């Protein structure tokens, strides 16, 4: 590293230092994560145009009032395929880069959606929305430049050993205990009135699912490179954990979105999910063991910056939609006609990545 810096001279102080400071795997993961955000962010706009086109066709019933005419609209399917491509890229990104790098970059899809909606759908982007975009970019750049190097793993059994170490097993036990308490005690009592109940279940389970997704991604990466990992039972154990966690997340995230204002759910979910995912990754993969305190604090500042930008984007979208009830946790009881109108707005609006895509689950 020193020799390269000396040889490069002045160039080492510019882009060369950034490049040499990241491993090739981190760069691959970064490119995949950004590509995922581009595809998923664009998919929201394509699907919305498909929904509008389907609703405007003769006899078309809008999705917000229970119609399914969009299933016959090719443009909507293009959007779905685009989203699937983005989710695949996101899945593969976890195989190359640490979760502390990949997960926060999900906020970039919000920027893509907001900008494309402004350009293609003529949806007004508030000045504070632009500031939110800038904050997301600044926060993402901060995390990228200070992210830890990916741990070199030669077999899925190594990941299993990391997952079964006492520290991570304690984390899993605590998560399962809290989830059980929330599901059996607090959901029946407070699920319909306190947003943190549903979001807590989603975020806690999500942190486990991301670790399993990363383990499965590593297994597939090694398999495709010539070292078959499908023969190990650990690979299939991680697969079962992924499936179980995703089903649980989808169930309770849908409950949260159906009960509370999206403008409230999405920022809280993004913050809790990303925070717990980073915590789980730090415990299991020991990401921070390879970093100094300055890098760690800088990463946390980057995350807070992204959250601030995400919050601004969502609040300004809420302002643009004219939803006066954005400060309330519960959607108020309104007339049937207005209910249909608001439901349609939510179904076709540009949603946050965390509420409508697989990365929101990971």
MIDRENGU-324342 format. One record per residue (C-alpha): x, y, z; residue in one letter. Coordinates in Angstrom, 2 decimals, padded with zeros to 5 digits, m for minus. Layout:
NODE      xx      yy      zz res
NODE       X       Y       Z   a
...
! end
This chain:
NODE      xx      yy      zz res
NODE  000.00  000.00  000.00   x
NODE  002.78  002.43  000.95   x
NODE  004.76  001.59 m002.16   x
NODE  001.76  002.16 m004.35   x
NODE  001.10  005.48 m002.69   x
NODE  004.67  006.59 m003.16   x
NODE  004.71  005.48 m006.76   x
NODE  001.50  007.28 m007.57   x
NODE  002.75  010.52 m006.08   x
NODE  000.15  013.22 m006.22   x
NODE m002.52  010.94 m007.64   x
NODE m002.60  008.98 m004.40   x
NODE m004.17  011.94 m002.68   x
NODE m007.09  011.86 m005.08   x
NODE m009.08  009.01 m006.56   x
NODE m006.22  006.53 m006.15   x
NODE m006.48  006.56 m002.37   x
NODE m010.21  005.91 m002.53   x
NODE m009.70  002.96 m004.86   x
NODE m006.80  001.39 m002.97   x
NODE m008.73  001.85  000.27   x
NODE m011.46 m000.54 m000.90   x
NODE m011.08 m004.22 m001.65   x
NODE m012.23 m005.57 m004.99   x
NODE m015.11 m007.37 m003.24   x
NODE m016.24 m004.14 m001.59   x
NODE m016.18 m002.38 m004.95   x
NODE m018.26 m005.17 m006.51   x
NODE m020.73 m004.99 m003.64   x
NODE m020.89 m001.20 m003.94   x
NODE m021.60 m001.34 m007.68   x
NODE m024.25 m004.01 m007.18   x
NODE m025.91 m002.08 m004.34   x
NODE m026.04  001.13 m006.38   x
NODE m027.33 m000.79 m009.41   x
NODE m029.98 m002.34 m007.21   x
NODE m031.12  001.10 m006.07   x
NODE m031.27  002.32 m009.67   x
NODE m033.38 m000.61 m010.81   x
NODE m035.71 m000.62 m007.82   x
NODE m036.12  003.15 m007.78   x
NODE m036.96  003.13 m011.49   x
NODE m039.32  000.19 m011.05   x
NODE m041.60  002.24 m008.80   x
NODE m042.07  004.82 m011.55   x
NODE m042.55  002.25 m014.31   x
NODE m045.13  000.39 m012.23   x
NODE m046.95  003.61 m011.46   x
NODE m047.14  004.50 m015.15   x
NODE m048.43  001.00 m015.79   x
NODE m051.07  001.42 m013.08   x
NODE m052.20  004.72 m014.56   x
NODE m052.34  003.30 m018.05   x
NODE m054.34  000.28 m016.87   x
NODE m056.76  002.49 m014.94   x
NODE m057.32  004.77 m017.93   x
NODE m058.15  001.88 m020.25   x
NODE m061.77  001.09 m020.95   x
NODE m063.33 m000.70 m018.03   x
NODE m060.13 m000.53 m016.00   x
NODE m060.55 m000.50 m012.22   x
NODE m057.88  001.32 m010.22   x
NODE m055.65 m000.81 m008.00   x
NODE m056.46  001.38 m005.01   x
NODE m060.09  000.24 m005.05   x
NODE m059.37 m003.44 m005.52   x
NODE m058.92 m003.64 m009.29   x
NODE m056.47 m006.01 m010.97   x
NODE m056.56 m004.71 m014.52   x
NODE m052.90 m003.75 m014.18   x
NODE m052.03 m007.45 m014.44   x
NODE m052.90 m007.20 m018.13   x
NODE m050.72 m004.13 m018.64   x
NODE m047.25 m004.95 m020.11   x
NODE m045.73 m001.75 m018.69   x
NODE m046.57 m002.85 m015.15   x
NODE m044.83 m006.17 m015.75   x
NODE m041.78 m004.32 m017.06   x
NODE m041.71 m002.52 m013.73   x
NODE m041.99 m005.80 m011.84   x
NODE m039.16 m007.36 m013.84   x
NODE m037.05 m004.27 m013.21   x
NODE m037.68 m004.63 m009.48   x
NODE m036.75 m008.32 m009.54   x
NODE m033.47 m007.47 m011.28   x
NODE m032.78 m004.89 m008.59   x
NODE m033.52 m007.33 m005.79   x
NODE m031.24 m009.95 m007.33   x
NODE m028.46 m007.36 m007.53   x
NODE m029.08 m006.47 m003.89   x
NODE m028.94 m010.13 m002.89   x
NODE m025.63 m010.65 m004.68   x
NODE m024.22 m007.44 m003.16   x
NODE m024.41 m009.02  000.30   x
NODE m022.16 m011.83 m000.92   x
NODE m019.37 m009.37 m001.72   x
NODE m019.64 m006.49  000.75   x
NODE m020.42 m006.15  004.47   x
NODE m023.99 m005.39  005.49   x
NODE m022.86 m002.11  007.02   x
NODE m022.04 m000.95  003.47   x
NODE m024.93 m002.49  001.51   x
NODE m027.94 m001.93  003.78   x
NODE m027.81  001.88  004.20   x
NODE m027.45  002.34  000.44   x
NODE m031.07  001.25  000.09   x
NODE m031.95  004.89  000.70   x
NODE m030.59  005.74 m002.76   x
NODE m033.65  004.16 m004.37   x
NODE m035.73  006.87 m002.71   x
NODE m033.70  009.51 m004.53   x
NODE m034.09  007.72 m007.85   x
NODE m037.85  007.47 m007.35   x
NODE m038.19  011.11 m006.33   x
NODE m036.13  012.44 m009.23   x
NODE m037.80  010.23 m011.86   x
NODE m041.24  011.10 m010.48   x
NODE m040.37  014.78 m010.85   x
NODE m039.15  014.32 m014.43   x
NODE m041.46  011.63 m015.82   x
NODE m044.63  011.96 m013.77   x
NODE m044.51  015.73 m013.23   x
NODE m044.75  015.21 m009.48   x
NODE m043.40  018.27 m007.71   x
NODE m040.18  017.79 m005.76   x
NODE m040.19  020.21 m002.83   x
NODE m037.05  022.23 m002.09   x
NODE m036.64  020.31  001.16   x
NODE m037.01  017.12 m000.85   x
NODE m033.98  018.18 m002.88   x
NODE m032.14  018.80  000.40   x
NODE m033.17  015.31  001.50   x
NODE m031.67  013.85 m001.68   x
NODE m028.42  015.71 m001.05   x
NODE m028.29  014.45  002.54   x
NODE m028.83  010.85  001.39   x
NODE m025.99  011.17 m001.13   x
NODE m023.65  012.73  001.44   x
NODE m024.47  010.09  004.04   x
NODE m024.07  007.24  001.56   x
NODE m020.73  008.60  000.37   x
NODE m019.53  008.88  003.97   x
NODE m020.41  005.25  004.68   x
NODE m018.88  004.00  001.43   x
NODE m015.57  005.76  002.05   x
NODE m015.27  004.39  005.59   x
NODE m016.86  000.94  005.27   x
NODE m014.86 m002.03  006.61   x
NODE m013.27 m004.53  004.27   x
NODE m015.25 m007.69  003.57   x
NODE m014.15 m010.67  005.63   x
NODE m012.53 m013.37  003.52   x
NODE m014.53 m016.59  003.88   x
NODE m013.64 m019.88  002.19   x
NODE m016.64 m022.02  003.16   x
NODE m020.20 m021.70  004.39   x
NODE m019.10 m023.67  007.44   x
NODE m017.01 m020.66  008.44   x
NODE m020.14 m018.52  008.37   x
NODE m021.92 m021.16  010.44   x
NODE m019.10 m021.04  012.99   x
NODE m019.50 m017.26  013.20   x
NODE m023.27 m017.60  013.57   x
NODE m022.93 m020.13  016.39   x
NODE m020.44 m018.16  018.45   x
NODE m021.74 m017.25  021.94   x
NODE m022.04 m013.52  021.23   x
NODE m024.26 m013.91  018.18   x
NODE m026.24 m016.75  019.74   x
NODE m027.00 m014.43  022.66   x
NODE m028.13 m011.77  020.18   x
NODE m030.41 m014.27  018.42   x
NODE m031.83 m015.45  021.75   x
NODE m032.58 m011.86  022.80   x
NODE m034.18 m011.12  019.42   x
NODE m036.38 m014.22  019.55   x
NODE m037.42 m013.46  023.13   x
NODE m038.38 m009.87  022.28   x
NODE m040.21 m010.95  019.11   x
NODE m042.15 m013.59  021.04   x
NODE m043.06 m011.00  023.68   x
NODE m044.20 m008.53  021.03   x
NODE m046.20 m011.08  019.04   x
NODE m047.98 m012.81  021.90   x
NODE m048.26 m009.97  024.43   x
NODE m048.12 m006.57  022.76   x
NODE m049.58 m007.19  019.28   x
NODE m053.05 m008.16  020.61   x
NODE m053.08 m005.21  023.03   x
NODE m051.26 m002.41  021.23   x
NODE m050.74 m003.52  017.62   x
NODE m053.50 m001.26  016.31   x
NODE m052.45  001.81  018.28   x
NODE m048.64  001.77  018.58   x
NODE m046.59  001.68  015.38   x
NODE m043.47  000.43  017.18   x
NODE m045.05 m002.97  017.87   x
NODE m045.32 m004.12  014.24   x
NODE m042.15 m002.30  013.20   x
NODE m040.26 m003.84  016.10   x
NODE m041.11 m007.36  014.92   x
NODE m040.15 m006.54  011.32   x
NODE m036.85 m004.91  012.25   x
NODE m035.72 m007.53  014.74   x
NODE m036.51 m010.44  012.43   x
NODE m035.04 m008.48  009.52   x
NODE m031.64 m008.23  011.18   x
NODE m031.50 m012.04  011.39   x
NODE m032.72 m012.44  007.81   x
NODE m029.96 m010.19  006.44   x
NODE m027.28 m012.26  008.16   x
NODE m028.81 m015.42  006.68   x
NODE m029.11 m013.81  003.25   x
NODE m025.45 m012.85  003.42   x
NODE m024.50 m016.41  004.41   x
NODE m026.58 m017.84  001.57   x
NODE m025.10 m015.33 m000.87   x
NODE m021.57 m016.31  000.15   x
NODE m022.45 m019.99 m000.29   x
NODE m023.77 m019.37 m003.80   x
NODE m020.78 m017.20 m004.71   x
NODE m018.37 m019.93 m003.65   x
NODE m020.46 m022.55 m005.46   x
NODE m020.39 m020.62 m008.74   x
NODE m016.64 m020.11 m008.36   x
NODE m016.12 m023.87 m008.28   x
NODE m016.36 m024.78 m004.59   x
NODE m019.71 m026.50 m004.15   x
NODE m021.39 m025.37 m000.94   x
NODE m024.76 m027.00 m001.63   x
NODE m023.50 m030.25 m000.16   x
NODE m023.32 m028.69  003.30   x
NODE m026.44 m028.83  005.50   x
NODE m025.55 m025.36  006.81   x
NODE m026.42 m023.88  003.41   x
NODE m029.92 m025.30  003.57   x
NODE m030.28 m024.28  007.21   x
NODE m029.55 m020.67  006.25   x
NODE m032.06 m021.01  003.39   x
NODE m034.81 m022.09  005.77   x
NODE m034.01 m019.19  008.10   x
NODE m034.23 m016.74  005.18   x
NODE m037.63 m018.08  004.09   x
NODE m039.03 m018.05  007.63   x
NODE m037.79 m014.54  008.36   x
NODE m039.06 m013.08  005.09   x
NODE m042.54 m014.53  005.61   x
NODE m042.65 m013.07  009.12   x
NODE m041.40 m009.68  007.95   x
NODE m043.88 m009.46  005.09   x
NODE m046.75 m010.35  007.40   x
NODE m046.06 m007.71  010.03   x
NODE m044.86 m005.04  007.62   x
NODE m048.14 m005.37  005.71   x
NODE m050.01 m005.03  009.01   x
NODE m048.07 m001.87  009.81   x
NODE m048.68 m000.33  006.39   x
NODE m052.36 m001.25  006.51   x
NODE m052.82  000.30  009.95   x
NODE m050.59  003.37  010.04   x
NODE m049.60  006.25  007.81   x
NODE m046.86  005.26  005.37   x
NODE m045.06  008.53  006.08   x
NODE m044.70  007.35  009.69   x
NODE m043.96  003.67  009.05   x
NODE m041.22  003.97  006.44   x
NODE m038.70  006.26  008.22   x
NODE m039.11  004.38  011.51   x
NODE m038.73  001.02  009.79   x
NODE m035.70  002.16  007.80   x
NODE m033.99  003.45  010.95   x
NODE m034.72  000.43  013.15   x
NODE m034.06 m002.14  010.45   x
NODE m030.74 m000.60  009.38   x
NODE m029.59 m000.03  012.97   x
NODE m030.33 m003.61  014.04   x
NODE m028.81 m005.02  010.84   x
NODE m025.59 m003.11  011.46   x
NODE m025.59 m004.31  015.08   x
NODE m026.11 m007.93  014.01   x
NODE m023.35 m007.65  011.40   x
NODE m020.95 m006.12  013.92   x
NODE m021.60 m008.98  016.34   x
NODE m021.54 m011.83  013.83   x
NODE m018.91 m010.72  011.31   x
NODE m017.02 m008.45  013.72   x
NODE m016.92 m005.63  011.16   x
NODE m015.72 m003.03  013.64   x
NODE m012.80 m005.16  014.83   x
NODE m011.02 m004.16  011.62   x
NODE m011.68 m000.43  012.08   x
NODE m010.52  002.38  014.32   x
NODE m012.89  004.54  016.42   x
NODE m012.73  007.42  013.94   x
NODE m014.01  005.25  011.10   x
NODE m016.79  003.84  013.27   x
NODE m017.99  007.26  014.41   x
NODE m017.85  008.54  010.82   x
NODE m019.99  005.62  009.63   x
NODE m022.56  006.36  012.32   x
NODE m022.63  010.02  011.28   x
NODE m023.20  008.90  007.70   x
NODE m026.11  006.74  008.77   x
NODE m027.70  009.60  010.74   x
NODE m027.28  011.83  007.69   x
NODE m029.04  009.28  005.47   x
NODE m031.87  008.95  007.97   x
NODE m032.28  012.73  008.06   x
NODE m032.47  012.84  004.27   x
NODE m034.95  009.97  004.20   x
NODE m037.14  011.70  006.76   x
NODE m037.09  014.97  004.81   x
NODE m037.96  013.22  001.55   x
NODE m040.90  011.43  003.09   x
NODE m042.22  014.47  004.93   x
NODE m042.02  016.67  001.84   x
NODE m043.76  013.97 m000.23   x
NODE m046.46  013.97  002.42   x
NODE m046.72  017.76  002.08   x
NODE m046.93  017.51 m001.69   x
NODE m049.71  014.96 m001.46   x
NODE m051.62  017.33  000.80   x
NODE m051.98  014.84  003.60   x
NODE m052.70  016.95  006.62   x
NODE m052.68  013.96  008.92   x
NODE m048.98  013.16  008.51   x
NODE m048.25  013.94  012.13   x
NODE m050.73  011.35  013.32   x
NODE m049.80  007.74  013.85   x
NODE m053.26  006.48  012.90   x
NODE m055.12  007.14  009.70   x
NODE m058.35  008.90  010.69   x
NODE m061.78  007.48  009.98   x
NODE m063.06  009.10  006.80   x
NODE m065.83  008.68  004.31   x
NODE m065.79  005.72  001.92   x
NODE m065.20  007.87 m001.14   x
NODE m062.25  009.69  000.41   x
NODE m060.89  006.40  001.72   x
NODE m060.80  005.07 m001.83   x
NODE m059.03  008.20 m002.97   x
NODE m056.32  007.99 m000.31   x
NODE m055.85  004.26 m000.82   x
NODE m055.29  004.89 m004.49   x
NODE m052.76  007.60 m003.71   x
NODE m050.78  005.24 m001.54   x
NODE m050.91  002.39 m004.01   x
NODE m049.65  004.54 m006.85   x
NODE m047.44  006.96 m004.98   x
NODE m043.68  006.66 m005.07   x
NODE m043.11  004.45 m002.03   x
NODE m040.10  004.16  000.18   x
NODE m037.70  001.25 m000.62   x
NODE m038.18 m000.18  002.85   x
NODE m041.92 m000.70  002.49   x
NODE m042.20 m002.08 m001.01   x
NODE m039.09 m004.11 m001.85   x
NODE m037.00 m007.09 m000.76   x
NODE m034.09 m004.84  000.40   x
NODE m036.55 m003.24  002.81   x
NODE m036.57 m006.72  004.10   x
NODE m032.86 m006.92  004.03   x
! end
